[in-house]
Amino acid sequence: MKLTAAALIASVFSAGQGTASAEILWKGNFETKDLTRWSRALNPVTGSRQNITVVDSPALPSGYAAQITVHPDDIFSNGHNRVELNYEGKRTGEGQTTFFSWRFRLATNPEVHEDIAYWETQGPDYRQSMAFYVDPGRDGARIGFRTNLPAAKEHWNGTVSAGEWHQIAMKIVWARTAGNGRVSVWFDGQPVVEEAAAPTKPNGADLFIQMGFHRDRSQAAVETIYIGDAIEGTSPEDVVDAEPATSHRSKQSSN
């Protein structure tokens, strides 16, 4: 039986969380008009070109957003084509649970496959645990979610509208075995992955999330994404927005 958004929030909160009180552990917005709330930026500048800037349009409910643009010459030391923001999660140890969400907006439909957010271990091996990605589709754009351990497995695929704000929210139980690891995902407040079993940690290292664009090789397409309103909390109620993105757009247009 597929749970409603409210029912799944309640169920994942009660499963393994007991009576722990809600608490916001980190806010990754851009009200400081810079990137100081984030752990680091990858390829924020190429030559004299700014690849990551803080903008007030298109506006978020909280105000500012990060505009991230990838170009063919934005190459990292591993040869991958990347421009990203990085945040080190606070609760990514074995048996711990992360509640995390953020908003994103594609400027246009993607021309190529792009990872737009993924969890990865700290060095020295830097292994990707799970990822969200977008692809060009016949009728616009597609978005999907996969876990990568022990091999890539897609858990969800759907449509995504460019030019509109969307929210992704997650509950991740960190574990090196599928018997203990669990992932739940909400898209625009609706559950799309419900307590999927998967190894979520490849080893004992802590994990961080990267957001922006990541390609495994240089691509000719120049792509732009906006991100903001990132939150890490201690319960689904902290991070899952039960209102659809259209409600926020309506509020903005009426203000």
C-alpha positions as CSV (number, residue, x, y, z in Angstrom):
1,M,0.0,0.0,0.0
2,K,1.4,3.4,-1.0
3,L,1.4,5.8,1.9
4,T,0.3,9.4,1.8
5,A,2.9,12.1,2.4
6,A,1.6,12.7,5.9
7,A,1.4,9.0,6.7
8,L,4.9,8.3,5.5
9,I,6.3,11.3,7.4
10,A,4.7,9.9,10.6
11,S,5.9,6.3,9.9
12,V,9.5,7.1,9.1
13,F,9.6,9.4,12.2
14,S,8.4,6.6,14.5
15,A,10.6,3.9,12.9
16,G,13.9,4.2,14.8
17,Q,13.4,7.7,16.0
18,G,11.4,7.2,19.1
19,T,10.4,10.5,20.8
20,A,13.4,12.5,19.7
21,S,12.5,16.2,19.4
22,A,12.8,18.0,16.0
23,E,15.8,20.2,15.6
24,I,17.3,22.1,12.6
25,L,21.0,21.1,12.5
26,W,22.0,23.3,9.5
27,K,20.5,25.7,7.0
28,G,22.1,26.1,3.6
29,N,20.3,29.2,2.3
30,F,22.1,32.2,0.9
31,E,20.7,35.1,3.0
32,T,24.3,36.0,3.7
33,K,24.6,36.7,-0.1
34,D,27.6,34.4,-0.3
35,L,28.6,30.7,0.0
36,T,29.9,30.9,3.6
37,R,27.2,28.5,5.0
38,W,28.5,25.7,2.7
39,S,31.6,23.5,3.3
40,R,33.3,24.3,0.0
41,A,32.7,25.1,-3.7
42,L,34.2,23.1,-6.6
43,N,35.1,25.0,-9.7
44,P,33.3,28.2,-8.6
45,V,35.6,30.1,-11.0
46,T,37.2,29.2,-14.3
47,G,39.7,31.8,-15.4
48,S,37.8,35.1,-14.9
49,R,34.4,33.5,-15.3
50,Q,32.1,33.0,-12.2
51,N,30.4,29.7,-12.4
52,I,28.6,30.0,-9.0
53,T,26.8,33.2,-8.1
54,V,24.2,34.2,-5.5
55,V,21.1,35.7,-7.1
56,D,17.8,37.1,-5.9
57,S,15.9,36.0,-9.1
58,P,14.3,33.5,-9.6
59,A,13.2,34.1,-6.0
60,L,12.8,31.4,-3.3
61,P,10.4,31.6,-0.4
62,S,13.5,32.5,1.7
63,G,15.0,34.9,-0.9
64,Y,18.3,34.2,-2.4
65,A,19.5,31.2,-4.4
66,A,22.8,29.9,-5.9
67,Q,23.0,30.0,-9.6
68,I,25.4,27.2,-10.8
69,T,26.4,26.9,-14.5
70,V,28.7,24.3,-16.0
71,H,30.7,24.7,-19.2
72,P,32.8,22.3,-21.2
73,D,36.0,23.6,-19.7
74,D,35.0,23.3,-16.1
75,I,37.2,20.2,-15.5
76,F,38.2,18.9,-12.1
77,S,41.5,17.1,-11.3
78,N,39.9,13.7,-12.0
79,G,38.9,14.8,-15.5
80,H,35.2,15.1,-14.7
81,N,33.2,18.1,-15.9
82,R,31.9,19.6,-12.7
83,V,30.6,22.7,-10.9
84,E,29.2,22.0,-7.4
85,L,28.6,23.1,-3.8
86,N,29.5,20.8,-1.0
87,Y,28.0,20.2,2.5
88,E,29.4,17.8,5.1
89,G,26.5,16.0,6.8
90,K,26.4,16.1,10.6
91,R,25.0,12.6,11.2
92,T,26.5,10.1,8.6
93,G,28.1,7.5,10.9
94,E,27.1,3.9,11.0
95,G,23.5,3.6,12.4
96,Q,22.9,7.3,12.3
97,T,20.0,8.9,10.4
98,T,20.1,12.0,8.1
99,F,17.0,14.1,7.3
100,F,17.9,16.5,4.5
101,S,16.1,18.6,1.9
102,W,16.8,21.3,-0.7
103,R,15.1,23.1,-3.5
104,F,16.3,23.2,-7.1
105,R,15.2,24.8,-10.4
106,L,16.5,23.9,-13.9
107,A,16.9,26.9,-16.1
108,T,16.1,24.8,-19.2
109,N,15.5,21.2,-20.0
110,P,18.9,19.3,-19.8
111,E,20.7,18.5,-23.1
112,V,22.7,15.7,-21.6
113,H,22.8,13.4,-18.5
114,E,23.7,15.3,-15.4
115,D,24.1,14.2,-11.8
116,I,22.6,17.1,-9.8
117,A,23.1,15.9,-6.2
118,Y,24.9,12.9,-4.6
119,W,26.3,11.6,-1.3
120,E,29.9,10.7,-1.4
121,T,32.4,9.5,1.3
122,Q,35.3,11.5,2.5
123,G,38.7,10.6,1.2
124,P,40.9,8.9,0.4
125,D,38.6,6.9,-1.8
126,Y,35.7,9.3,-2.4
127,R,33.0,6.7,-3.2
128,Q,29.5,7.8,-4.4
129,S,26.8,6.3,-2.3
130,M,23.6,7.6,-4.0
131,A,22.6,10.2,-6.5
132,F,19.9,12.3,-8.2
133,Y,20.2,12.9,-11.9
134,V,18.4,14.5,-14.8
135,D,18.2,13.5,-18.4
136,P,16.6,14.9,-21.6
137,G,13.3,13.3,-22.4
138,R,10.9,13.2,-25.3
139,D,8.4,15.5,-23.5
140,G,10.8,17.6,-21.5
141,A,13.1,16.4,-18.7
142,R,13.4,13.3,-16.5
143,I,14.7,13.0,-13.0
144,G,15.8,9.9,-11.2
145,F,17.3,8.5,-8.0
146,R,19.8,5.6,-7.7
147,T,21.8,3.9,-5.0
148,N,25.3,2.8,-6.0
149,L,26.1,0.0,-3.5
150,P,27.1,-2.6,-4.3
151,A,26.0,-1.7,-7.9
152,A,23.9,1.1,-9.4
153,K,20.2,0.6,-8.9
154,E,17.5,3.0,-9.9
155,H,14.7,3.4,-7.4
156,W,12.6,6.1,-9.0
157,N,12.2,8.0,-12.3
158,G,9.8,10.7,-13.1
159,T,9.2,14.0,-14.9
160,V,10.6,17.3,-13.8
161,S,9.6,20.8,-15.1
162,A,12.3,23.3,-16.0
163,G,11.6,26.9,-14.9
164,E,9.9,25.8,-11.7
165,W,11.1,25.2,-8.2
166,H,11.1,21.7,-6.8
167,Q,12.0,20.2,-3.5
168,I,13.8,16.9,-2.8
169,A,13.7,15.6,0.8
170,M,15.4,12.5,2.1
171,K,15.6,10.2,5.1
172,I,18.8,8.1,5.1
173,V,19.7,5.4,7.6
174,W,23.5,5.0,7.2
175,A,24.7,1.4,7.2
176,R,27.1,-0.8,5.3
177,T,24.5,-3.6,4.8
178,A,21.2,-3.7,3.0
179,G,19.8,-5.3,6.1
180,N,20.2,-2.0,8.0
181,G,20.5,0.7,5.4
182,R,17.3,2.5,4.3
183,V,16.4,5.4,2.1
184,S,13.1,7.4,1.7
185,V,12.7,10.2,-0.8
186,W,10.0,12.9,-1.2
187,F,9.6,14.9,-4.4
188,D,7.6,18.1,-4.0
189,G,6.2,16.8,-0.7
190,Q,5.1,13.4,-2.2
191,P,6.7,10.1,-1.3
192,V,8.4,8.5,-4.3
193,V,10.9,6.1,-2.5
194,E,9.6,4.4,0.7
195,E,12.1,2.8,3.0
196,A,14.2,1.2,0.2
197,A,16.7,-1.3,1.6
198,A,20.3,-0.6,0.4
199,P,23.8,-0.4,1.7
200,T,24.2,3.4,2.2
201,K,27.8,3.4,3.4
202,P,30.7,1.7,1.6
203,N,33.0,2.0,4.6
204,G,33.4,3.8,7.9
205,A,34.0,7.3,6.4
206,D,31.6,10.2,6.9
207,L,29.8,11.5,3.9
208,F,29.1,14.8,2.2
209,I,26.6,15.9,-0.4
210,Q,27.5,17.7,-3.7
211,M,25.0,19.8,-5.5
212,G,25.2,21.4,-8.9
213,F,26.3,19.6,-12.1
214,H,28.6,16.6,-12.5
215,R,29.4,14.8,-15.7
216,D,32.0,12.0,-16.0
217,R,33.5,13.7,-19.1
218,S,33.5,17.1,-20.8
219,Q,30.2,17.8,-22.6
220,A,29.5,20.7,-25.0
221,A,26.2,21.7,-23.3
222,V,26.2,24.7,-21.0
223,E,23.6,24.1,-18.3
224,T,22.3,26.2,-15.4
225,I,20.6,25.1,-12.1
226,Y,19.5,27.1,-9.1
227,I,19.6,25.7,-5.6
228,G,18.7,26.9,-2.2
229,D,16.8,26.3,1.1
230,A,18.9,23.3,2.0
231,I,18.2,22.0,5.5
232,E,19.5,19.2,7.7
233,G,17.2,18.3,10.6
234,T,16.4,15.5,13.0
235,S,12.9,14.5,11.8
236,P,11.0,14.4,8.5
237,E,8.9,17.3,9.8
238,D,12.0,19.5,9.7
239,V,12.7,18.9,6.0
240,V,9.6,17.7,4.1
241,D,7.5,20.5,2.7
242,A,3.9,19.3,2.5
243,E,2.9,22.2,0.2
244,P,3.5,21.7,-3.5
245,A,6.0,24.0,-5.3
246,T,3.0,25.7,-7.0
247,S,1.8,27.0,-3.6
248,H,5.1,28.8,-3.1
249,R,5.0,30.3,-6.6
250,S,1.5,31.5,-6.0
251,K,2.5,33.1,-2.7
252,Q,5.4,34.8,-4.4
253,S,3.3,36.2,-7.2
254,S,0.7,37.6,-4.8
255,N,3.3,39.3,-2.6
